[in-house]
């Protein structure tokens, strides 16, 4: 492997902003939903190590670039609004206002977005959401899309729900472990994971 290629791989590993162009240069393929969900899990694991709820999110541009990453910091920042999706949206800054990103980005999360984050998706003009694990405890996006409130707005968001069984189970175990440590019995999900899917 030549020096430039090694340097590029190092950049990919160390930087939070991952360029798909850079990945192509080192021979990596254009990434799938699974790839981005796995990046979201890296953030969920960071949140868990820090002592907050193990949820992570990444925001991806239409060309496949990761434009921001976010993680839950509710119990580290003591801020009930600091959810992973909000953190990722804030991290994207002015990019989301630009025509090449507006209504064209995808948000990946380890768990279905809650009511607050579902609203933030609308306000941020994000038109696709993918999550590893559905959540009947606080998840809201499926319900919002089914109801009439802001129907025309929610209809703009395409959703991909629990596309990988193993990632759904991984997200569920992160939460069970976290809840056990806290001595609570919230089930993050209560949604059956369809093992026949995929
Ligand atoms: Zn949320």
Boltz pocket constraint, residues with backbone or C-beta under 6 A from the ligand:
constraints:
  - pocket:
      binder: B
      contacts: [[A, 83], [A, 84], [A, 85], [A, 113], [A, 114], [A, 115], [A, 116], [A, 117], [A, 118]]
      max_distance: 6.0
